[in-house]
Amino acid sequence: MDRTAQVTVSGRPFDVKVLQAGGDLWVVSGDYLDREIEAMARSRDAALKRWREIAERAAE
């Protein structure tokens, strides 16, 4: 199942793709300031949170 979501980083919304890759593996991918970021976790919400955290570190 492939879906999209919106993640807010530093007050700006970013559209990302959300893919359930297997039973309990979720992958979130998307561009942040011209960089492709991908995050994986065991739940959809955790993968979205991880993507946001990676994007926030990339902004530093």
All heavy atoms as TSV, in Angstrom:
chain	resi	resn	atom	element	x	y	z
A	1	MET	N	N	0.848	-1.177	0.000
A	1	MET	CA	C	0.000	0.000	0.000
A	1	MET	C	C	0.894	1.240	0.000
A	1	MET	O	O	1.726	1.411	0.856
A	1	MET	CB	C	-0.897	-0.028	1.230
A	1	MET	CG	C	-1.768	1.183	1.358
A	1	MET	SD	S	-2.761	1.163	2.863
A	1	MET	CE	C	-3.723	-0.296	2.613
A	2	ASP	N	N	0.707	2.095	-0.972
A	2	ASP	CA	C	1.526	3.301	-1.117
A	2	ASP	C	C	0.639	4.517	-0.887
A	2	ASP	O	O	-0.386	4.667	-1.525
A	2	ASP	CB	C	2.138	3.323	-2.511
A	2	ASP	CG	C	3.263	4.337	-2.642
A	2	ASP	OD1	O	3.450	5.166	-1.747
A	2	ASP	OD2	O	3.920	4.302	-3.665
A	3	ARG	N	N	1.033	5.367	0.026
A	3	ARG	CA	C	0.261	6.568	0.360
A	3	ARG	C	C	1.183	7.754	0.507
A	3	ARG	O	O	2.392	7.620	0.501
A	3	ARG	CB	C	-0.491	6.372	1.672
A	3	ARG	CG	C	-1.464	5.237	1.642
A	3	ARG	CD	C	-2.202	5.205	2.922
A	3	ARG	NE	N	-3.011	3.995	2.976
A	3	ARG	CZ	C	-3.810	3.693	3.962
A	3	ARG	NH1	N	-3.918	4.501	4.981
A	3	ARG	NH2	N	-4.503	2.597	3.951
A	4	THR	N	N	0.579	8.910	0.680
A	4	THR	CA	C	1.361	10.106	0.949
A	4	THR	C	C	0.958	10.670	2.305
A	4	THR	O	O	-0.106	10.363	2.835
A	4	THR	CB	C	1.146	11.180	-0.135
A	4	THR	OG1	O	-0.233	11.524	-0.183
A	4	THR	CG2	C	1.601	10.680	-1.491
A	5	ALA	N	N	1.839	11.481	2.846
A	5	ALA	CA	C	1.583	12.159	4.115
A	5	ALA	C	C	2.310	13.488	4.059
A	5	ALA	O	O	3.110	13.740	3.158
A	5	ALA	CB	C	2.083	11.328	5.289
A	6	GLN	N	N	2.017	14.330	5.026
A	6	GLN	CA	C	2.694	15.618	5.107
A	6	GLN	C	C	3.408	15.687	6.452
A	6	GLN	O	O	2.830	15.381	7.495
A	6	GLN	CB	C	1.685	16.746	4.979
A	6	GLN	CG	C	2.311	18.065	4.591
A	6	GLN	CD	C	1.248	19.076	4.223
A	6	GLN	OE1	O	0.555	19.556	5.102
A	6	GLN	NE2	N	1.140	19.376	2.946
A	7	VAL	N	N	4.691	16.086	6.400
A	7	VAL	CA	C	5.510	16.207	7.600
A	7	VAL	C	C	5.956	17.661	7.703
A	7	VAL	O	O	6.430	18.242	6.728
A	7	VAL	CB	C	6.748	15.285	7.524
A	7	VAL	CG1	C	7.607	15.453	8.764
A	7	VAL	CG2	C	6.327	13.837	7.340
A	8	THR	N	N	5.800	18.245	8.875
A	8	THR	CA	C	6.206	19.633	9.087
A	8	THR	C	C	7.591	19.674	9.725
A	8	THR	O	O	7.828	19.040	10.756
A	8	THR	CB	C	5.191	20.364	9.987
A	8	THR	OG1	O	3.907	20.290	9.370
A	8	THR	CG2	C	5.575	21.822	10.175
A	9	VAL	N	N	8.489	20.405	9.057
A	9	VAL	CA	C	9.855	20.572	9.559
A	9	VAL	C	C	10.140	22.068	9.594
A	9	VAL	O	O	9.998	22.750	8.582
A	9	VAL	CB	C	10.884	19.869	8.642
A	9	VAL	CG1	C	12.291	20.053	9.189
A	9	VAL	CG2	C	10.552	18.395	8.484
A	10	SER	N	N	10.493	22.568	10.756
A	10	SER	CA	C	10.780	23.999	10.939
A	10	SER	C	C	9.636	24.864	10.405
A	10	SER	O	O	9.861	25.878	9.755
A	10	SER	CB	C	12.096	24.365	10.248
A	10	SER	OG	O	13.157	23.630	10.788
A	11	GLY	N	N	8.414	24.429	10.651
A	11	GLY	CA	C	7.243	25.200	10.263
A	11	GLY	C	C	6.837	25.081	8.801
A	11	GLY	O	O	5.862	25.695	8.388
A	12	ARG	N	N	7.565	24.291	8.013
A	12	ARG	CA	C	7.249	24.128	6.590
A	12	ARG	C	C	6.757	22.719	6.323
A	12	ARG	O	O	7.358	21.750	6.792
A	12	ARG	CB	C	8.490	24.393	5.735
A	12	ARG	CG	C	8.949	25.832	5.774
A	12	ARG	CD	C	10.197	26.065	4.957
A	12	ARG	NE	N	10.057	25.560	3.594
A	12	ARG	CZ	C	11.072	25.351	2.777
A	12	ARG	NH1	N	12.301	25.582	3.172
A	12	ARG	NH2	N	10.862	24.912	1.554
A	13	PRO	N	N	5.678	22.575	5.558
A	13	PRO	CA	C	5.161	21.245	5.247
A	13	PRO	C	C	5.912	20.608	4.070
A	13	PRO	O	O	6.266	21.281	3.113
A	13	PRO	CB	C	3.708	21.519	4.863
A	13	PRO	CG	C	3.731	22.901	4.301
A	13	PRO	CD	C	4.798	23.639	5.066
A	14	PHE	N	N	6.150	19.313	4.177
A	14	PHE	CA	C	6.799	18.544	3.112
A	14	PHE	C	C	5.966	17.298	2.841
A	14	PHE	O	O	5.565	16.599	3.785
A	14	PHE	CB	C	8.222	18.136	3.508
A	14	PHE	CG	C	9.154	19.299	3.614
A	14	PHE	CD1	C	9.280	19.992	4.810
A	14	PHE	CD2	C	9.881	19.726	2.523
A	14	PHE	CE1	C	10.129	21.081	4.915
A	14	PHE	CE2	C	10.728	20.824	2.613
A	14	PHE	CZ	C	10.849	21.502	3.813
A	15	ASP	N	N	5.697	17.024	1.564
A	15	ASP	CA	C	4.966	15.827	1.176
A	15	ASP	C	C	5.940	14.659	1.077
A	15	ASP	O	O	7.017	14.795	0.489
A	15	ASP	CB	C	4.270	16.029	-0.166
A	15	ASP	CG	C	3.148	17.054	-0.067
A	15	ASP	OD1	O	2.471	17.087	0.980
A	15	ASP	OD2	O	2.955	17.809	-1.027
A	16	VAL	N	N	5.559	13.537	1.653
A	16	VAL	CA	C	6.394	12.340	1.629
A	16	VAL	C	C	5.550	11.144	1.204
A	16	VAL	O	O	4.322	11.161	1.322
A	16	VAL	CB	C	7.033	12.061	3.014
A	16	VAL	CG1	C	7.999	13.164	3.399
A	16	VAL	CG2	C	5.972	11.869	4.081
A	17	LYS	N	N	6.212	10.117	0.705
A	17	LYS	CA	C	5.554	8.865	0.369
A	17	LYS	C	C	5.669	7.931	1.555
A	17	LYS	O	O	6.726	7.847	2.191
A	17	LYS	CB	C	6.231	8.195	-0.829
A	17	LYS	CG	C	5.918	8.817	-2.142
A	17	LYS	CD	C	6.531	7.963	-3.244
A	17	LYS	CE	C	6.239	8.556	-4.602
A	17	LYS	NZ	N	6.817	7.713	-5.674
A	18	VAL	N	N	4.593	7.211	1.837
A	18	VAL	CA	C	4.570	6.245	2.931
A	18	VAL	C	C	4.234	4.882	2.344
A	18	VAL	O	O	3.203	4.717	1.696
A	18	VAL	CB	C	3.512	6.637	3.994
A	18	VAL	CG1	C	3.511	5.632	5.127
A	18	VAL	CG2	C	3.764	8.043	4.506
A	19	LEU	N	N	5.113	3.919	2.571
A	19	LEU	CA	C	4.951	2.586	2.000
A	19	LEU	C	C	5.037	1.550	3.111
A	19	LEU	O	O	5.982	1.576	3.912
A	19	LEU	CB	C	6.064	2.332	0.976
A	19	LEU	CG	C	6.193	0.926	0.425
A	19	LEU	CD1	C	5.009	0.610	-0.482
A	19	LEU	CD2	C	7.485	0.772	-0.354
A	20	GLN	N	N	4.051	0.663	3.172
A	20	GLN	CA	C	4.142	-0.462	4.093
A	20	GLN	C	C	4.871	-1.565	3.337
A	20	GLN	O	O	4.316	-2.221	2.453
A	20	GLN	CB	C	2.769	-0.930	4.556
A	20	GLN	CG	C	2.867	-1.982	5.633
A	20	GLN	CD	C	1.526	-2.314	6.242
A	20	GLN	OE1	O	0.484	-1.901	5.767
A	20	GLN	NE2	N	1.557	-3.082	7.321
A	21	ALA	N	N	6.142	-1.747	3.658
A	21	ALA	CA	C	7.013	-2.639	2.900
A	21	ALA	C	C	6.821	-4.106	3.281
A	21	ALA	O	O	7.174	-4.994	2.528
A	21	ALA	CB	C	8.469	-2.234	3.086
A	22	GLY	N	N	6.291	-4.353	4.426
A	22	GLY	CA	C	6.075	-5.715	4.901
A	22	GLY	C	C	5.245	-5.642	6.153
A	22	GLY	O	O	4.936	-4.556	6.626
A	23	GLY	N	N	4.892	-6.764	6.705
A	23	GLY	CA	C	4.023	-6.819	7.872
A	23	GLY	C	C	4.100	-5.632	8.803
A	23	GLY	O	O	3.144	-4.898	8.968
A	24	ASP	N	N	5.255	-5.417	9.401
A	24	ASP	CA	C	5.390	-4.299	10.343
A	24	ASP	C	C	6.583	-3.414	9.995
A	24	ASP	O	O	7.199	-2.813	10.873
A	24	ASP	CB	C	5.480	-4.806	11.775
A	24	ASP	CG	C	6.722	-5.654	12.032
A	24	ASP	OD1	O	7.398	-6.014	11.050
A	24	ASP	OD2	O	7.013	-5.947	13.194
A	25	LEU	N	N	6.899	-3.302	8.706
A	25	LEU	CA	C	7.971	-2.416	8.275
A	25	LEU	C	C	7.398	-1.310	7.401
A	25	LEU	O	O	6.756	-1.580	6.384
A	25	LEU	CB	C	9.046	-3.181	7.484
A	25	LEU	CG	C	10.204	-2.319	6.972
A	25	LEU	CD1	C	10.962	-1.706	8.150
A	25	LEU	CD2	C	11.125	-3.137	6.099
A	26	TRP	N	N	7.614	-0.084	7.825
A	26	TRP	CA	C	7.130	1.091	7.103
A	26	TRP	C	C	8.312	1.903	6.609
A	26	TRP	O	O	9.310	2.052	7.324
A	26	TRP	CB	C	6.260	1.947	8.020
A	26	TRP	CG	C	4.965	1.284	8.362
A	26	TRP	CD1	C	4.767	0.333	9.321
A	26	TRP	CD2	C	3.708	1.508	7.745
A	26	TRP	NE1	N	3.454	-0.038	9.333
A	26	TRP	CE2	C	2.776	0.667	8.376
A	26	TRP	CE3	C	3.272	2.339	6.716
A	26	TRP	CZ2	C	1.437	0.634	8.011
A	26	TRP	CZ3	C	1.936	2.307	6.362
A	26	TRP	CH2	C	1.041	1.463	7.003
A	27	VAL	N	N	8.199	2.426	5.390
A	27	VAL	CA	C	9.248	3.236	4.784
A	27	VAL	C	C	8.641	4.580	4.385
A	27	VAL	O	O	7.593	4.625	3.727
A	27	VAL	CB	C	9.843	2.551	3.537
A	27	VAL	CG1	C	10.922	3.424	2.912
A	27	VAL	CG2	C	10.407	1.184	3.894
A	28	VAL	N	N	9.288	5.657	4.784
A	28	VAL	CA	C	8.873	7.011	4.413
A	28	VAL	C	C	10.007	7.627	3.620
A	28	VAL	O	O	11.162	7.574	4.040
A	28	VAL	CB	C	8.569	7.865	5.666
A	28	VAL	CG1	C	8.254	9.301	5.284
A	28	VAL	CG2	C	7.416	7.258	6.444
A	29	SER	N	N	9.692	8.195	2.464
A	29	SER	CA	C	10.729	8.827	1.645
A	29	SER	C	C	10.200	10.127	1.065
A	29	SER	O	O	9.004	10.279	0.822
A	29	SER	CB	C	11.189	7.900	0.528
A	29	SER	OG	O	10.116	7.615	-0.343
A	30	GLY	N	N	11.119	11.062	0.870
A	30	GLY	CA	C	10.740	12.342	0.291
A	30	GLY	C	C	11.911	13.290	0.235
A	30	GLY	O	O	12.953	13.052	0.852
A	31	ASP	N	N	11.735	14.355	-0.522
A	31	ASP	CA	C	12.774	15.374	-0.671
A	31	ASP	C	C	12.664	16.413	0.438
A	31	ASP	O	O	11.571	16.870	0.767
A	31	ASP	CB	C	12.635	16.105	-2.010
A	31	ASP	CG	C	13.031	15.227	-3.181
A	31	ASP	OD1	O	13.849	14.314	-2.989
A	31	ASP	OD2	O	12.523	15.462	-4.282
A	32	TYR	N	N	13.814	16.774	0.971
A	32	TYR	CA	C	13.896	17.861	1.941
A	32	TYR	C	C	15.060	18.735	1.518
A	32	TYR	O	O	16.221	18.292	1.551
A	32	TYR	CB	C	14.106	17.326	3.361
A	32	TYR	CG	C	14.295	18.435	4.366
A	32	TYR	CD1	C	13.209	19.196	4.768
A	32	TYR	CD2	C	15.538	18.739	4.878
A	32	TYR	CE1	C	13.368	20.232	5.671
A	32	TYR	CE2	C	15.714	19.767	5.781
A	32	TYR	CZ	C	14.622	20.514	6.173
A	32	TYR	OH	O	14.781	21.542	7.059
A	33	LEU	N	N	14.770	19.946	1.075
A	33	LEU	CA	C	15.784	20.896	0.638
A	33	LEU	C	C	16.742	20.251	-0.367
A	33	LEU	O	O	17.959	20.267	-0.201
A	33	LEU	CB	C	16.553	21.459	1.846
A	33	LEU	CG	C	15.712	22.144	2.914
A	33	LEU	CD1	C	16.583	22.617	4.068
A	33	LEU	CD2	C	14.915	23.299	2.329
A	34	ASP	N	N	16.168	19.640	-1.392
A	34	ASP	CA	C	16.910	18.999	-2.491
A	34	ASP	C	C	17.716	17.777	-2.063
A	34	ASP	O	O	18.640	17.379	-2.754
A	34	ASP	CB	C	17.824	20.007	-3.195
A	34	ASP	CG	C	17.034	21.103	-3.874
A	34	ASP	OD1	O	15.943	20.811	-4.387
A	34	ASP	OD2	O	17.521	22.245	-3.890
A	35	ARG	N	N	17.385	17.186	-0.937
A	35	ARG	CA	C	18.026	15.945	-0.483
A	35	ARG	C	C	16.950	14.889	-0.332
A	35	ARG	O	O	15.901	15.147	0.258
A	35	ARG	CB	C	18.713	16.146	0.858
A	35	ARG	CG	C	19.870	17.131	0.810
A	35	ARG	CD	C	20.482	17.320	2.156
A	35	ARG	NE	N	21.150	16.083	2.562
A	35	ARG	CZ	C	21.711	15.912	3.740
A	35	ARG	NH1	N	21.671	16.871	4.635
A	35	ARG	NH2	N	22.305	14.790	4.046
A	36	GLU	N	N	17.214	13.706	-0.853
A	36	GLU	CA	C	16.280	12.590	-0.685
A	36	GLU	C	C	16.534	11.949	0.678
A	36	GLU	O	O	17.661	11.553	0.984
A	36	GLU	CB	C	16.482	11.555	-1.792
A	36	GLU	CG	C	15.600	10.335	-1.675
A	36	GLU	CD	C	14.125	10.587	-1.925
A	36	GLU	OE1	O	13.797	11.605	-2.566
A	36	GLU	OE2	O	13.302	9.775	-1.470
A	37	ILE	N	N	15.483	11.873	1.470
A	37	ILE	CA	C	15.585	11.276	2.805
A	37	ILE	C	C	14.669	10.064	2.850
A	37	ILE	O	O	13.542	10.105	2.350
A	37	ILE	CB	C	15.183	12.288	3.896
A	37	ILE	CG1	C	16.189	13.439	3.933
A	37	ILE	CG2	C	15.082	11.605	5.258
A	37	ILE	CD1	C	15.819	14.536	4.910
A	38	GLU	N	N	15.163	8.991	3.468
A	38	GLU	CA	C	14.371	7.780	3.646
A	38	GLU	C	C	14.499	7.335	5.093
A	38	GLU	O	O	15.597	7.368	5.660
A	38	GLU	CB	C	14.861	6.685	2.705
A	38	GLU	CG	C	14.026	5.437	2.762
A	38	GLU	CD	C	14.440	4.423	1.731
A	38	GLU	OE1	O	13.986	4.540	0.588
A	38	GLU	OE2	O	15.240	3.531	2.078
A	39	ALA	N	N	13.379	6.938	5.675
A	39	ALA	CA	C	13.381	6.462	7.053
A	39	ALA	C	C	12.542	5.197	7.139
A	39	ALA	O	O	11.539	5.062	6.425
A	39	ALA	CB	C	12.811	7.529	7.988
A	40	MET	N	N	12.951	4.277	8.008
A	40	MET	CA	C	12.223	3.031	8.205
A	40	MET	C	C	11.957	2.831	9.688
A	40	MET	O	O	12.773	3.213	10.528
A	40	MET	CB	C	13.041	1.857	7.681
A	40	MET	CG	C	13.202	1.850	6.191
A	40	MET	SD	S	14.156	0.446	5.619
A	40	MET	CE	C	15.808	1.131	5.765
A	41	ALA	N	N	10.799	2.221	9.973
A	41	ALA	CA	C	10.461	1.907	11.360
A	41	ALA	C	C	9.376	0.832	11.365
A	41	ALA	O	O	8.839	0.469	10.324
A	41	ALA	CB	C	9.988	3.157	12.095
A	42	ARG	N	N	9.041	0.382	12.549
A	42	ARG	CA	C	8.064	-0.701	12.700
A	42	ARG	C	C	6.614	-0.229	12.724
A	42	ARG	O	O	5.703	-1.042	12.761
A	42	ARG	CB	C	8.362	-1.484	13.965
A	42	ARG	CG	C	9.726	-2.124	13.944
A	42	ARG	CD	C	9.584	-3.616	13.934
A	42	ARG	NE	N	10.902	-4.237	13.877
A	42	ARG	CZ	C	11.196	-5.144	12.979
A	42	ARG	NH1	N	10.299	-5.512	12.095
A	42	ARG	NH2	N	12.389	-5.690	12.976
A	43	SER	N	N	6.407	1.093	12.708
A	43	SER	CA	C	5.043	1.620	12.613
A	43	SER	C	C	5.054	2.844	11.700
A	43	SER	O	O	6.107	3.465	11.493
A	43	SER	CB	C	4.483	2.008	13.986
A	43	SER	OG	O	5.071	3.203	14.450
A	44	ARG	N	N	3.892	3.167	11.156
A	44	ARG	CA	C	3.773	4.324	10.260
A	44	ARG	C	C	4.176	5.608	10.983
A	44	ARG	O	O	4.972	6.397	10.483
A	44	ARG	CB	C	2.338	4.418	9.741
A	44	ARG	CG	C	2.094	5.555	8.788
A	44	ARG	CD	C	0.615	5.563	8.363
A	44	ARG	NE	N	0.386	6.509	7.294
A	44	ARG	CZ	C	0.138	7.795	7.479
A	44	ARG	NH1	N	0.094	8.287	8.707
A	44	ARG	NH2	N	-0.063	8.594	6.449
A	45	ASP	N	N	3.628	5.814	12.170
A	45	ASP	CA	C	3.920	7.039	12.925
A	45	ASP	C	C	5.397	7.140	13.296
A	45	ASP	O	O	5.987	8.221	13.240
A	45	ASP	CB	C	3.058	7.114	14.182
A	45	ASP	CG	C	1.597	7.409	13.868
A	45	ASP	OD1	O	1.294	7.871	12.742
A	45	ASP	OD2	O	0.757	7.178	14.747
A	46	ALA	N	N	6.000	6.023	13.665
A	46	ALA	CA	C	7.420	6.036	14.024
A	46	ALA	C	C	8.290	6.359	12.811
A	46	ALA	O	O	9.279	7.087	12.924
A	46	ALA	CB	C	7.825	4.695	14.623
A	47	ALA	N	N	7.919	5.853	11.645
A	47	ALA	CA	C	8.682	6.146	10.427
A	47	ALA	C	C	8.556	7.617	10.057
A	47	ALA	O	O	9.538	8.249	9.649
A	47	ALA	CB	C	8.215	5.255	9.273
A	48	LEU	N	N	7.361	8.184	10.189
A	48	LEU	CA	C	7.168	9.610	9.918
A	48	LEU	C	C	7.984	10.461	10.889
A	48	LEU	O	O	8.624	11.440	10.497
A	48	LEU	CB	C	5.690	9.985	10.001
A	48	LEU	CG	C	4.826	9.474	8.847
A	48	LEU	CD1	C	3.349	9.557	9.207
A	48	LEU	CD2	C	5.125	10.241	7.569
A	49	LYS	N	N	7.974	10.079	12.157
A	49	LYS	CA	C	8.753	10.814	13.165
A	49	LYS	C	C	10.237	10.734	12.848
A	49	LYS	O	O	10.954	11.736	12.925
A	49	LYS	CB	C	8.473	10.236	14.551
A	49	LYS	CG	C	9.245	10.915	15.642
A	49	LYS	CD	C	8.954	10.285	16.997
A	49	LYS	CE	C	9.811	10.927	18.067
A	49	LYS	NZ	N	9.676	10.247	19.347
A	50	ARG	N	N	10.706	9.547	12.476
A	50	ARG	CA	C	12.124	9.377	12.156
A	50	ARG	C	C	12.511	10.221	10.948
A	50	ARG	O	O	13.572	10.825	10.914
A	50	ARG	CB	C	12.428	7.901	11.911
A	50	ARG	CG	C	13.901	7.644	11.734
A	50	ARG	CD	C	14.214	6.182	11.807
A	50	ARG	NE	N	13.986	5.699	13.170
A	50	ARG	CZ	C	13.975	4.416	13.502
A	50	ARG	NH1	N	14.171	3.496	12.590
A	50	ARG	NH2	N	13.782	4.056	14.744
A	51	TRP	N	N	11.634	10.291	9.921
A	51	TRP	CA	C	11.906	11.116	8.740
A	51	TRP	C	C	12.068	12.578	9.159
A	51	TRP	O	O	12.983	13.262	8.733
A	51	TRP	CB	C	10.785	10.969	7.706
A	51	TRP	CG	C	11.109	11.584	6.388
A	51	TRP	CD1	C	11.641	10.959	5.294
A	51	TRP	CD2	C	10.949	12.961	6.010
A	51	TRP	NE1	N	11.828	11.859	4.267
A	51	TRP	CE2	C	11.408	13.099	4.682
A	51	TRP	CE3	C	10.477	14.089	6.650
A	51	TRP	CZ2	C	11.398	14.316	3.998
A	51	TRP	CZ3	C	10.473	15.301	5.982
A	51	TRP	CH2	C	10.925	15.398	4.670
A	52	ARG	N	N	11.155	13.059	10.011
A	52	ARG	CA	C	11.223	14.442	10.484
A	52	ARG	C	C	12.515	14.702	11.249
A	52	ARG	O	O	13.176	15.724	11.054
A	52	ARG	CB	C	10.015	14.781	11.358
A	52	ARG	CG	C	9.966	16.271	11.733
A	52	ARG	CD	C	8.822	16.611	12.658
A	52	ARG	NE	N	9.110	16.121	13.992
A	52	ARG	CZ	C	8.445	15.142	14.604
A	52	ARG	NH1	N	7.430	14.556	14.018
A	52	ARG	NH2	N	8.783	14.753	15.808
A	53	GLU	N	N	12.911	13.778	12.093
A	53	GLU	CA	C	14.144	13.943	12.864
A	53	GLU	C	C	15.371	13.999	11.948
A	53	GLU	O	O	16.274	14.820	12.168
A	53	GLU	CB	C	14.280	12.796	13.877
A	53	GLU	CG	C	13.256	12.863	14.976
A	53	GLU	CD	C	13.202	11.606	15.833
A	53	GLU	OE1	O	13.786	10.569	15.449
A	53	GLU	OE2	O	12.559	11.657	16.894
A	54	ILE	N	N	15.406	13.166	10.937
A	54	ILE	CA	C	16.527	13.175	9.996
A	54	ILE	C	C	16.553	14.507	9.243
A	54	ILE	O	O	17.618	15.111	9.062
A	54	ILE	CB	C	16.426	11.996	9.005
A	54	ILE	CG1	C	16.614	10.670	9.755
A	54	ILE	CG2	C	17.461	12.135	7.884
A	54	ILE	CD1	C	16.265	9.454	8.936
A	55	ALA	N	N	15.387	14.988	8.817
A	55	ALA	CA	C	15.308	16.260	8.099
A	55	ALA	C	C	15.770	17.416	8.993
A	55	ALA	O	O	16.491	18.310	8.546
A	55	ALA	CB	C	13.887	16.499	7.604
A	56	GLU	N	N	15.368	17.395	10.262
A	56	GLU	CA	C	15.780	18.452	11.185
A	56	GLU	C	C	17.298	18.468	11.363
A	56	GLU	O	O	17.913	19.530	11.411
A	56	GLU	CB	C	15.079	18.288	12.535
A	56	GLU	CG	C	13.608	18.646	12.481
A	56	GLU	CD	C	12.841	18.282	13.730
A	56	GLU	OE1	O	13.348	17.469	14.557
A	56	GLU	OE2	O	11.709	18.776	13.876
A	57	ARG	N	N	17.924	17.292	11.437
A	57	ARG	CA	C	19.383	17.228	11.557
A	57	ARG	C	C	20.053	17.723	10.274
A	57	ARG	O	O	21.096	18.360	10.329
A	57	ARG	CB	C	19.836	15.809	11.870
A	57	ARG	CG	C	19.612	15.427	13.324
A	57	ARG	CD	C	20.387	14.186	13.694
A	57	ARG	NE	N	20.125	13.066	12.816
A	57	ARG	CZ	C	19.279	12.072	13.079
A	57	ARG	NH1	N	18.616	12.064	14.196
A	57	ARG	NH2	N	19.116	11.088	12.217
A	58	ALA	N	N	19.458	17.433	9.132
A	58	ALA	CA	C	20.017	17.864	7.842
A	58	ALA	C	C	19.980	19.377	7.721
A	58	ALA	O	O	20.798	19.977	7.019
A	58	ALA	CB	C	19.261	17.218	6.696
A	59	ALA	N	N	19.042	20.020	8.406
A	59	ALA	CA	C	18.883	21.475	8.320
A	59	ALA	C	C	19.935	22.204	9.158
A	59	ALA	O	O	20.145	23.395	8.974
A	59	ALA	CB	C	17.489	21.878	8.775
A	60	GLU	N	N	20.568	21.516	10.071
A	60	GLU	CA	C	21.551	22.157	10.972
A	60	GLU	C	C	22.830	22.510	10.256
A	60	GLU	O	O	23.244	21.953	9.316
A	60	GLU	CB	C	21.841	21.242	12.154
A	60	GLU	CG	C	20.626	21.041	13.030
A	60	GLU	CD	C	20.885	20.045	14.152
A	60	GLU	OE1	O	21.931	19.357	14.157
A	60	GLU	OE2	O	20.045	19.955	15.029
